[in-house]
Amino acid sequence: MNDDLAAMGEKKRHTVFKIIVLATGGAFLIFGAYLFWGSIKIFSRFDEWAKARPVDMEVDFSKTGKYESRFEQTCSSSHGEIIGLQVPESAISNSNMKILLKGLDADCVITESNGVEIVSVDLPAEGVEWGEPCFGNLISLEKIHPFRKGTYKISVSVLEAAPSLTGIEQRLVARYELCGLERMPGVVLRLASYVCFVIGGVFVLITLWIFAKSGRKVNENL
């Protein structure tokens, strides 16, 4: 009878051990899936930032006037934000961008809903570097530092016009400057999820091996 009790105790310990190993493996797999899903969300958010246009409004800098629009700030971790003038590609070349904007003097103000100023800059910025257009056919007018996410109001007052822009379609556009480091948290989560999958898989394989071994013993006893 003592032998039977000892066998039952041993069987119970084996069962508990198998449950613990299987549960541990399952926990690692579930946590790995959670981390993997988190990395997907971060990569997706980065792609959204790369395509985002906090502001995209029609303007005409060939004459004086004031333009207002909503400014949707969805990223606060970029290296900076470009405020630029988008014109048809046919109107852009390295040699004529200065000519296009010659005479332009405008004020750009971004405010919160209560009227508090977040950004106040001149367009084009003093000392702006002229070179290859950024984001395709966007002429950079100013680079601003990122600020907290939210919905703001942007106002652009054209004090002195740029006559060379007459008849050219124009849009004032903002874009985020991203270098890829913004994806780093997603990369870390993705690697951590792979580690969890491997560890969880090992625990599950150990459990299956234990079950198979136990099954062979039962068959041998029969």
N, C-alpha and C positions, 0 to 999 in steps of 0.2 A: 504493500500500500504506500509505503514511503517512496518507493521508486516511482509509483504513479503520480504522487503529489509533486515529486521533483521534476518529472517529465512535464506535468501540467504547468509548473512554474516556469520551466525553461521555455515552453511553447508560448506562454504569455509574454515573457520578456522579449522573445523574438518578434512577436506580433506588435508589441509596443515600439520596438526598435524600428520595424519596417514602417509603421505609421509615422514615426518622427522623421525618418529619412525622406519618406514620400512627401510629407507636409512641408519639410524644409525645401525640397526641390521645387514643389509647387509654389511656395512663397517667393523663391528666387525668380521663377519664370513669370509670375504675376508682376513682381516689382520691375523686372526687366521690360515687360510689356508697357508698364506705366512710364518708365524712363524713355522708351522708344517713342511712345506717343507724344511725350513732352518735347523730344527733339524734332518731331515732325511739325509741331506747332511753332517752334522757334524758326525752323527753316521756312515755313510758310509765311510767317510774319516778316522775315527778312525779304522774301520775294515781294511781298506787298509794299514794303518800304522802298524797294528798288524801283517800283513802278509808280509810287505815290506822287501826287502833285498837290501839296497843301493848298496851293492856290493856282487857278488856271482861268484867267479872265481876259476878255477881249479889251484891248486898249488901242489908242491912236496917239503915239508920241509925236506925231507931226504937227500937233496943235496943242495949245494949253487946255487944261481941264482937270477934272478930279474923277478918280475911279475908286470904287469901293467894292469889296467882296468878302466872303467868309474865308477864313484861313483855318484849315483843319490840320492841326499838328498831331500826327500819329506816332512820331518817333522822336525821342529825346536823347538817344545814344549815338547819333551819327557824328562824324567828324565836323560837320558843318552843313549849312543849307545854302544852296545857290538860288538867288533871285535873278532871273534873267528875262530877256526878251526873245520870244520865239517868233521867228520869221521864216518864210519859205526858204528852202535850201538854195534856190536859184538866186536869192538875194544876199547870200553869205559867201564871203571869201576873206582870206586873211588880210587882203589889201584894202578892202572897203568897209570893214566893220567900224573903223574910226570915222570914216566919212558918213556912214549911215547914222551914227549917233552924235555927229558933230552938232554942238549947240544945245544938246539935251541937258536939262537941269530939272530934277524932280525930287520930291520928298516922299519917302515911304515910311509909314507908321503902322505898327501892328499893336493893337490894344486888346485888353480883356473886355468882357461884357460890361464892366463897371467903368470903362474909360481909362483905366490905368495903362500907361504905355509899357510895352514889353520890348519893342524894337523901334528905333528911330534912326534912319540912315538916308544918305543921299544916293540918288541914282543918276548916272553911274557913279560908283564910289571913286573917290580921289585915289589916283595911283593904281587903278584897276589894271590888271595884266591882260593885254590883248594877245590872243593866240588862237589855237584851234578852238572852235565852238565846242561847248560841252553838251553832253546828252543829245548829240545829233545836231540839230539846228537851233540850239539855244545859246544866245549871246549872254555871257555872264555880266551882270550889272553890279552885283554885290554878293558877298559871302557873309552870312550871319551865323552866330553861335546858336546851337540848338537850345530850346527851352522846353518846359514841361508840356506834356500832352494836353490837348483841349481844343475847344473851338474859340477862335479869335476873329477879330475884324481887321482887315488890311485896307489902308487908305493910301492912294498914290496921287499926289498933286503935281501936275506938270507945270512948272513955273516958266520954263523956257523950252520951246519945242525944237525938234530936229527935223528941219524941212526935207531932208533926204529920205525920210521914211514915208513921205506922201505917196499914197496909193499902194502901199505894201501892207499886207495882212499882218497884224501883230497881236501877240498874246503875252501877258505877263504870267510867268510860270515860276514856281518854286520846286526844287528837287533836292532830295537828300544826298549828301556825299557819303558813300559807304565804301569800306575797304575790304570787308569780309570778316573782320574781327567780331562784328556784331553777331556772326553765326557761331562763335566759339562756344557759348553755353550749350548750343544744340549739338555741337561735335562732342563735347564732354559727356552729355547725356547719352548720345548714341553709343559711344565707346563703353560707357558704364552699363548700358542695356545689354551689349554683346557679352560682357563679362558675366552678368547675371544669367543670361541664357546658357552660357557654357557651364557655369556652376550648377544651375538648376537641372540642366540636362545630365550632368554627371550624377547628381543625387537620384534622379529618376532611373538612370541606367543601373545604379547600384541596387535600387529597390527591385527592379525587374530581375536582376541577377539573383538576389536573395530569394525572391518568389520562385524562380526557376530551380534554384538549388533545393529549396524546401519541397518542391513538387517531386524532384527526383528521389529525395529521401522517403517521401510517402510511398512512392511506387516501389522502392526497394523493400520497404517494410511489408508491403502487401505480398 
